[in-house]
Amino acid sequence: MDDIQALLRKNLELTEENNRLLHKMRRGAIWGGIMKLLWLAVIIGVPVYLYFTFLAPIMEQVLGAAQSAQEVGIKVQGIQDQIKSGDVEGILNFFKQQQ
């Protein structure tokens, strides 16, 4: 009879220890999932924030400068065409409009 009660007590101790370990594992898995989501939010959020804060205004300025350079190039091309065709009056009118 003593042997059976000793085995039952040992079984109870092992079961309780197993239960504690399982609870720790579950808690660790939950915290790991939360940390993974936070890390993913940081990995995605920081570059998006930096883009909209710093890079987007700079890109808008660069694109505006490129567009104005393209417009100047088109005007210069028009002047070159007028020079090639010998249209001196058109060239003079162009420079009068610029002033």
N, C-alpha and C positions, 0 to 999 in steps of 0.2 A: 504494500500500500504506500509506503514511504517513497519507493522508487517512482511510482506513478505520479504522486504529488510533486516530486522534484522535477520530473520530466514536464509536467504541466506548468510549473513555475518557470522553468527554463524556456519553454515554448512561449509563455506569456511575455517574458522579458525580450525574447528575440522578435516577437510580433510588434511589441511597442517600439523597439529600436528601429525596426523596419519601417514602421509608420512614421517615426520622426524623420528618417532619411528620405522617405518619399515626399513628405511635406517640404523639406528643404529643397529637394530637386524641383518640385513644382514651383516653389517660390523663385528659385533661380531661373527657371525657364520663363516665368512671367516677366521678371526684371530684365532678362536677356532680350526678350521680344520688345519691351518698351525701349530699352537702350538702342536696339537696332533701328527702331522707327525714328528715334531722336537723331541718331547718327545719319540716317538717310535724309531726314529733313534738313540737317545742316549741310550735307554734301550737295543737295539740290538747291537749297535756299540761298546759301552764301553766293554762289556764282550768279544766280538770277538777280539778287539784290545789287551786287557789284556792277552787273551789266546795266541795270536801269539807273543806277546812281551815277556811275562814272563814264561808262563806255558809250551809252546811247547819246548823251549830249555832244560828246566829241565826234561821234560818227555823223551826227546831224551837221555839225560845222564843216567837217571834211566834205560831205556830200554837197553842201551849199557852195563851198569853194570850188569844187569840181564842176558844178553846174554853171557857176559864173565864168569859170575859165572856158568852158565849152561855148558859152554865149559869145565871149570875146573872140574865140577861134572862128565862130561862124561869121562875125562881123569882119574879121580880118580876111577871111576867105572871100567875102563879098567885095571888099576893097581890091583884092588881088584880081578878081574877075573883071572889075571895072577898069583896072589898069591895063590888063591884057586886051580888053576890047577898045581901049583908047577913049573911054568915056570920062574925060576930064571934068566936065560939068557935073556929072553924078558924084564924083569924088569930092568936089568942092561943096556940093550940097550936103554930103554926108558929114563933112567936118563942120559945116555951119550948124547942123542939127546937134552935134555933140556939145557945142558951147552953150 
